[in-house]
């Protein structure tokens, strides 16, 4: 072998060895850092670079709500403005509202719908509100706030094995459950008024949490600004959109993901698309929920509308929707539909569109955690 090739191979082997040694050193330092905070996670199992996980607060420094109480809509109206955003979730035919004025301070609610245990989550730094099934391999787990961030997104943990879970993806990134993914339930952020219209008898999460917090106040005033820089974000930027522009991030059961920029959805109000062979329709009302991260008082924040993503297929036929007079209407029957995807007037009154799992997320977080996501363009 020519001598220059031998030298090249030697340099390559040396560089690879040094890189491996550095990675092992960084990993060991990261594990030691976690242990100093009392973590007993099995860090020998991980599918991410542990140095990418930032430890910002002690475990449960942000306390989840583990025994939630609920009140009637009439009672909630005493302290919840009609424009305020709530996470609307329906499981097994029962709907509940989780006001973001509460979720912003606690980030996770461990709840149950009959025999179905769910974790309702919200990461303020990413604006990602997502609901998960708390069963892992058939065992029910309680989910807590780890006090860690990865790419500015909340890292959750289960209190049984202390495995760490990425909130936006629902994937375990370290610990015994590494590689497993929590099942998501379709949920959406809408205004309290829209929730009351869609689910008039449904309950609302109570401010009676057993903890003293400034519910109704935004601890991150001014953060929902397209000209802002993401806080505590150390991931790679993506040139497709400004990092603080929101997208409607869609995830399908088959694994396909796609992002719809708010700058387009707010203008068009209705977008028909096909994702991985599946027909989808995206709704975005002109008026709806106030931002939870704009003004110091959420009720006084800017209106950012409300979104929903659904299958447009009803009885085997694909409906075509438009937005008129503040409501959605299908061309085939002229029925009127609300933001929750339910027909409220016309021949199809009472029909519910199939909800698809989505979240309204700052684009920086969606792009870094779903780097292969498709991006809708007009």
Secondary structure as UniProt FT lines:
FT   HELIX           3..36
FT   TURN            37..38
FT   TURN            43..44
FT   HELIX           50..52
FT   STRAND          53..55
FT   TURN            59..60
FT   STRAND          70..71
FT   HELIX           73..76
FT   TURN            77..79
FT   TURN            82..83
FT   STRAND          85..91
FT   TURN            92..93
FT   STRAND          94..99
FT   HELIX           100..106
FT   STRAND          108..113
FT   TURN            114..115
FT   STRAND          116..123
FT   TURN            124..127
FT   STRAND          128..133
FT   STRAND          135..136
FT   TURN            137..138
FT   STRAND          139..140
FT   STRAND          143..150
FT   TURN            151..152
FT   STRAND          153..158
FT   TURN            159..161
FT   STRAND          164..166
FT   TURN            167..169
FT   STRAND          171..174
FT   TURN            176..179
FT   STRAND          184..185
FT   STRAND          187..191
FT   HELIX           192..198
FT   TURN            200..201
FT   STRAND          203..205
FT   TURN            215..216
FT   TURN            219..222
FT   TURN            226..227
FT   TURN            231..232
FT   TURN            239..240
FT   TURN            243..244
FT   STRAND          246..251
FT   TURN            253..254
FT   STRAND          257..261
FT   HELIX           262..268
FT   STRAND          270..275
FT   TURN            276..277
FT   STRAND          278..284
FT   HELIX           298..300
FT   STRAND          307..311
FT   STRAND          313..314
FT   TURN            315..316
FT   STRAND          317..318
FT   STRAND          321..324
FT   TURN            325..326
FT   STRAND          327..330
FT   TURN            331..333
FT   STRAND          336..337
FT   TURN            339..340
FT   STRAND          342..345
FT   TURN            347..350
FT   STRAND          354..355
FT   STRAND          358..362
FT   HELIX           363..369
FT   TURN            371..372
FT   STRAND          374..375
//
